[in-house]
Amino acid sequence: MNEESKPLVICAPEPRTLDLIFTPDRLSQLRHRYKLLETTEDAVATLDDATLAEARYVLGQPPIPAETLAKMENLRAVLNVESNLLDNMPYDEVFRRGIHVLTTGAVFAVPVAELGLALALDLARGVVGADMDFRNGCEEWGGDGNANARLLTGAEIGIIGFGDLGKALNRLLAGFRARVRVFDPWLPPSILEDHGVEPASLETVLSSSDYVFVLAAVTSENRGFLGAEAFERMRNGAAFILLSRADVVDFDALLDAVEGGHIVAASDVFPEEPMPADHRVRRLDGFIRSAHRAGAMDVAFKQMGDMVLEDMDLMDRGLPPMRCKRAERETASRMRSRPVTTN
């Protein structure tokens, strides 16, 4: 196949790069099968009409205003490799034309779930604190070092949001023989029951759990929905683990609840990244901090490239994409997570 006959892929995967999401072999396959136009996300809308008309795929999710989309006569799919669906295109028209909007965010489910479990175990057993005490020569031996320790095994666990990440976490929790309750208003009870968890109200999840994992994406309806009242409903000493996006939480109220000694918490995400050097979250006892690193593993990024290539091959053959998660017309425009700026 000569270069001119190859399908055109507009590549604007910011903040990712092609080298990040493809192994050398996979990138070679991509270049062999397709003609690549590498550009920045802001430049896509300024491309000439002929280029826009030729494009079969967009790799990334750059802003695509309606007038730009109208020129993209042969567009089959936008392959989002950022993981958050962005509200930067006219979804109604995209779906009317049968253009797929696909996300590779499922690659992060297992890495994030594993770190979430590690954070919960640390909150239960004080691993980091005990290590720091040992370094400083003030360690407590044996039972003296377990005054606040507890087990995850047999605990009551609540999960808020049960997408790919929730399912991955639930699989990891199976060995702990815990009672798992889930609140997810976008899923029918039967799906939750099929995964061996109990459908529950938000009130029940908050008030009946020893550990609460927050895995919900930010939408137009739930920004800041976990605030002071939610934390007051939690059991005294319960653990709150935030893994999805900080915007679903009133972060100051969360810090107040920890500072007041009502709950302990851990978070991989923050309202500002990085947080100011003098912010109280950096000094707060009872709060474990992770710098938005839960999913950022090379093995996950490279899985993105595998998914993209496999789905593009299917679509080239007139088949629907199967590896990436397809955006739904009813919910795509309601997603409100901020784009990431660091891999």
N, C-alpha and C positions, 0 to 999 in steps of 0.2 A: 504494500500500500504506500503510494507516494504521499508526501507531506500535505499536498493540497487537497487530497481526497479524504484525509482523516477528519473525523468529527472534531469540532472546536470546543475546548473547555476553557472557560474564563476562570482563572485561579486567583482568588482573593481571600485566602483562608485566615486572615489576621485574627488573633495574634499567632496562630499556628504558621508553620512554613511547610513546604512540600517535603523538605528533608526531615522534619520532625514527625510527620504522620505517615511517611512511607519508608519502608526499608529500601536500601539501594536496589534490590531486585524488583521490588514492587514499583518503585519510581521508574525504573527502566521499562517495565511493562506499560506503565501509564504513558510514558513518552512514545513508546512504540505504537500504541493503539490510537493515540489522540494527538491532536495539535493543541499545544498549550499556550495560552496567553496569560502570562503572569503580570499582575497589576496590583494596585492598592484598592482597598474597598471604596474609598472616596472617588476613585477614578472610573469606576465601572459605568456610572451614569453619563460620563463624558465620552465614552468610546463612540467611534463613528457608526453610522447607521448600518453599514454593511457588516461590520464585525458583530454588532448586536444581533442582527438578523441571522447570522450564521451559527451563533452559539447554540450548542445542544445542552450543555451542562454548565452550571456555575458551582464551583467548588469554594465553599465559604458561604456566608450570608451577608453580603454587602447590601447597603441600601439600594432598593430597586423601585424608584417611584413609578407611578402609573404610566407616565409618558415613555419611560425607558422600557418597561415591560411590554408596552404595545409594539415596540420595535423588535422584540425578541421572538420572532415568528416561529423559530424551531426549538425553542427552549422546552426541554422535557423535565428537568429537575434542578432544584437548588439543594445542594448537599452541604448542610450545615455541619461544620466540624468544630464548632464552638461549644456545643452541647445545649445552650439555651436558645430556644426559639426567640427571635427578635421581632419586635413590632415595627418593621421597617419596609414593608411591602404591602400592596393591596391584596390581602389574602382572598377576598371574595372573587376577584378577577383571576387570581392564580388558580384557585380551585375550579372556577367556571371553565377554564381552559384545560383542565386536567393535568396541570403541571404539579409534579410531586415536590413537596418540601420535606426533606429528610434530615434526621439528626442522628449523629453517631454517639450521643451521650451515654448510651448503654455501656460503652467501654469503661466508664468510670464506676459502675455499680459495685463491682467486687472490690477494687482498691479502696473506695470510700467506705464500704461496709466493714472491711477489715480494720481500717483505722478507727471507725466508730466503735467497734467492739473493743479495741485497745483502749480507747478513751474511757469507755464504761468500766472496764476492768481496773483502770487506774483510779477512777473515782471510787470504786469499791474497795480497793486494796492499798491505795496510797503509794504506788510504786515509785513515782517520781519524787514525792516528798521524802520517802524513806532513803532513797539514793542520795538526795541532797543532804539529809541529816548525817548520813554516813560520811560523806565527803567532808562535812564540817565538824566531824568528831562528836556529834551529839545524838547518835543513833540510839534507838530503844530496841532492846533485844526481846525475842520471843513474843509472848502475849502482851508485854508492855507496848509493843509497836503496833498492836492491832486494836486499840481502844475503839476506833471508829470503823473498823473493817467489817465487811459483810460479803455474802456470796451473791454471785449472779445466778448460780444454779438454784432453780426453784423459785426465782423471783417473779414478781408481776411486772411485766414490761408493756409499755405503750409505744406505739408507732404512729406518727402523724404524717400521712402521705405514703402510699403503697405502690409506687411505680417500680421501675427496674431496681432502684436502690433499696427500696423497702423489701422487695422479694429477695434480693441478695442477702440483706441483713437477716431476714427471717430464716434463711437456710443456715447461716452461721450460728444462729441462736438455738437451732434444733438440739444440739448436744447438751444444752444447759437445762433442758426440761422445764423451761419457763412457761408461764401463762402469758400469752401475747394477745393484746387487744389492739385493734387498729381503727383509727378514724381517717376516712378518706371519702369525702362527699361526692367524688367523681366516679366511684366504683360501687356496683351493686353488692349487697351482702353475699350473694352466692359465690362471687369471685374470691372474696376474702376467705370464705369458708373452705373453698377448694384448696387454698394454700395453708389450711390448718390454723388460721388465726380467727379471733373473735371480732366481728364487727361491733363497734362501740361508738358512742357519742364522744365529742370532744371533752365534755364534762367528765365522763367516766374515765377516759384515758388519763386525764390530768389528775383526778382525785384518787385513782385506784392503782397507780403505778409506782414502783420503786425506781424505775428508770424510764424516762421519756426521750425517745429519739425523734427529732424533727427532721423530716426528709421531704417536706412539701416544697414545690416550686412556687415562686412568686407569681401571683395572678392579679388581675384587676380587682378581684374581690377580697383578697386575703392579706394585703400589705399591712404589717404591724398587728395582725389579729391576735398574737400571743403577747399580752401585756400584763400589767400589774395584777389584774383580777385572775388571769390564768395562772400566774405563779402562786398567788394566794391559795388557789384550789389544790395545789400539789401537796403531797404528804411532806411533813417536816423531815428534812434530811434526804429527800428524793434527789435523784440525779437527772439533769437536763442536758442532753447532748444534741447540739445543733450542727447539722452536716450539710444542709441544702443551701439556703441563702439567708443572709442576715436580715433582709427586708421583711421577712415574715414575722419578725420579733420586734417588739419595742425594746431595743437593746439597753437603754438606760434602766428600764424596769427590771430587766433580767439581772443587770449588775446590782441593782438595789436589793433584789431578792437574795442574791448570793452574799452580798456585803452584810445583810441583816442576819445571816445564818440560817435562813429558812430552807434553802436548797444549796446543792453544789452543782457545778455546771462545767461543761467543756464545749469549745466551739472551734470549728475549722474555718469559719467565715465571719466577716466583720463588716460593719457599716461603712468603714473606710479601710482601704487596703493599700499601704500599711496604715495602721492606727497612729495617731500622734504620739510622739515619744513620751509626753507627759500624761497620757491618758490613764485613768485609774485602772483600766482593765489590765494594764501591764504589771500592776502591783497587787492585784486582788487575790487574797487567799481563797481557797475553795473553788478556783476557776482554772481549768487547764486550757492553755492556748496552743493552737496549731495554725500555722501561717498559710491557710488555704492550699495545703499540700496533699490532701487526702487522695485525690485522684491523679495527681500530676506525676505519673510514672511512665517511663518510656514504653513499657509493654502495652499500656493503654493507648498511648498515642499511635503506636504502630498498628494496633488493631483497627483504628480508624481507617487507615489506608486500605487494609484488607476489605473492610466493609464497603468502602466507596467503590473499589474496583469490581467487587462481585456484583453490586447493585447496578453499576453502570453497564456491565456486561449483560445482565438480565434485561435492562431497558433497551439496550441496543438490539436485542432479539425480540422486542415487542412484548416482553413479559414484565410483570410488576416487580418493583424492588422488594426484597425479602429480608435483607440483613439490617438495614437502617430502620429506625422508627419513623413511621409516616406521621406528619402533622395532620390533625383532624380539623375540618372546617369549623366545627362548633367551638373549638378551644384555642386554636392557634393564635388568634388575635387577642386573646385574653392573657397571654403570658407576659410577664412584666419583669423577669430577671434582668439585671444589668449585665451587659457583656463583660467577659473577663478581659483583663488587659495584660495578664502575665500567665505564661504557660505553667 
